[in-house]
C-alpha cells in the first residue's frame, strides 16, 4: 500500500513538473462529445466575459484573430466540441496557445467559452481568397526571408513563420505587413546598445532585468550584456519589422504574399492531431 | 589501548565540560520567548513577522550598507520538489524550521544547510485541492517542543520539533467544499490561531483558535456574521453563505490590549455586484479580536462592497507613533486597493488613509471612514478599466517597518486592469468568482513596481526604488539601515533604508515570491537567509571570523 501511495505521489509530482506554472492538475476524464452548455443563455453571457478576459487578446473580440487564428470557422472546418475542449484545456505545445489546467479553469469555464464562441461561428468561405501562392513565395524570398524562417531556410531575427498560416488569420497578417498595427511581441523588441567607445549594437531583446539585457544582434549572435558596461541601452520605438505600404507592395502582391503565408501550415504537432 | 581510552575520556569530559559551561536555550519555547520578539543577540526568529508587531525589522548591525557588498553564500538548500517557497522560516537553537510546497517541511542545520528531518503530508489527489493560487505554505508557528502547520486540505498539524512526527491533527473544514489553508499559524499564550483560504470558492471564512496541547478548538470567529448577528444585514439574501472573506495572511498581536489584528479576504463572488448587495462585512476589513475568546472588539472595512478582489490580507504592522502631537498605538496596513492606512489599534479609529499608487476607483477616504467612490468602476460583461489591478497595489508579501526612522517599507505595484463581471451559479468546490480581471496592456499602461518608504503619520512617500516590473517580494529591514528585497526577475537586492539607493544584488535564478529574507546570528556571524523558488540560501560576511560552536 505504501509503495502504491508513493507511486501515485510520483505520478502526481511528474504531472506537476510538466506544467510548472500550475502544479495541481486534475487528471483528465474524457469530456463529453458535445458541449452540454451550447445555447444556454447564462453560459453564453458568462462565456463572453471569460472569452474577452482570457482569449480576446490573441483571438480578437470578434474571434477573427489578431495574434492567433480566426476561430469563427473551426466548426465549419470540422472540429468537434470535444476536440476544441481539449485544445483549450491542454493548449497546443510548441505554439503560443497555452494550456488552461484545473482547478484554475474548470470544465464548466471551458464549455461556457465554447458556448459563446459558437454564437460567433461562421460558415466556411465559398470562394478561395485571392492571390497566387507561387508568386507570393518569390516575394517572400526577396523581402522577408532575411529575417524570417520557413522550415530550414531564412533568418532568425524575426519570428519563425513555418506554421504562420495556422497561427494567424489572413486579415491580421495583412494588417501587420502593412504596418497598421502596433507590434510588441516579446522576444522581438528592437534594442540598441551603445558601448563606452560609442560603438552601437543593434538587435532584438530576448530578455532583461535591472542589471542586464540579453539580445540577438543583427548578425544573429546571441549575447548578454551588463547595463553597467554600456553607455546606453535604448528600446527603439519602431518595430524591427518594416512596414510594407502600397508603394513597396501593391494590393495584388499583398494578396500573393498572403496566399503563400496562409499556405504555411507547418508540421501538425502530435498533440494537435490527437485533439482532432 | 588503555592510553587511547584515557585520551577519549579526557576528550569527552572536555566536551561535556564546555556543554555545561555554555548556557543552552531552554528546551521548550515559552510564551515569553514569543512575546520577546527578535532578541538583540539575534539568536532566534520564532514568529512569522519576527515579533508580534510584524515589523520584520532586525536589531542586528553586523551587515551594514558599507559592507553588504561582501556578502558571500554559505550554503544552498534545495527542496528537490516542484513548487516554490512562500514561507517565512523559523530559527531556534541553530536549527531552521521551514515549510514548503505540497505541505513538505524540513528541519535544517543552519550551520551546514543539511537536512535533519523532513515531513511530507499525504495529501488528497492534487486535482481535488482548491488552493486558488499555488500549493504553497507560509510557515510554521512554534510553542513548547511543537511546530504548527496548516495544510492544503484544511487541517492544522502539530509536529514534534525534534523528529517532525505528527503529535495531533485537527480538521478546520471540509476541503472538498473549497476550503484550504496556507497561513502561518500565530501562537498566542496557549493557543494556535489560524484562518482558511477559499475566497474564490464560495466558502464562509473564519479565524480559529486551537489548544496548543490538545488540538481542541478553543474558539471560532466567522468573518461573515450569521443570522441575528450584527453585520449580517450587509449581505443581501443568502449571499452570506457563500461570501468568501477568507483569512490567509498571519495577523499581529498586542499583548497589552490582548487583541489580535487580522486582515480579511475578498467577498465572493469576487466581481459581480448584483450577487451580493450590501457592504459585505467583514470582507476586506481588519478585525480586532479578543485573543482569549475570539470576540470582535472593533472592525474597519477598507473596501465596502468590493468588486475588484481586493482582499485586505496584507500584513498588519503594529507600532507606537505620535500623530498630531498625540501618542498613538497604531496598526498600519498598505492595502491592495491602493490606499495606505494607519488606524488607532485600541478602538479602530481611522487616522491616515492615503493612496500610495495610482488609484482610480476612489477619490479619497471621507471623514466618516468610507471611501468616496468614483463612477465607472463597476465591472460588467463589457469590462471596465480600474487602477490598481486584481493583484493590487501590494498584496500578501510582507512589508517592514523601521521604528527608528518611523518609516513603513512596502513593495508597491503600478498596474491597471480591465475588470469583467457576470452572474455565476455557486457549485460547491468549484471556482466562484463571477468575473475576472485582465491586466491593461499597451504603451499607455506601463506596469512596474517600486519599493516605497512611507511616513505612517501622513502616508507621504519619503523615497522610492523603482523596478522594471512589479515585484512580489517581501521585505526585511535591519537596524544598520539595510532593506533586503527582490525583483520579479530573480535578483535579490540590498537597498539603503535611509535613501532608497541600490547597494548590492545577486541573481537567485528565481524571484522571492510573497516571502522575505530573515536574519539571525550564528557562530558570531550575522546570516541572511533567502527563500527563492525551490532554494534557501544562507549569506554572511566571510571576512568576519567564525566563533565555532562549543556546545
Interface residues (C-beta under 8 A of the other chain):
Chain A: X5 X8 X9 X12 X13 X15 X16 X17 X20 X23 X24 X25 X26 X27 X42 X45 X46 X48 X49 X50 X52 X53 X54 X57 X102 X103 X104 X106 X108 X109 X182 X184 X208 X209 X210 X211
Chain B: X81 X82 X83 X101 X102 X122 X125 X126 X127 X128 X129 X130 X131 X132 X134 X135 X381 X382 X383 X418 X420 X421 X422 X423 X424 X425 X427 X430 X431 X435 X436 X437 X438 X441 X442 X443 X467 X468 X487 X489 X490 X491 X505 X507
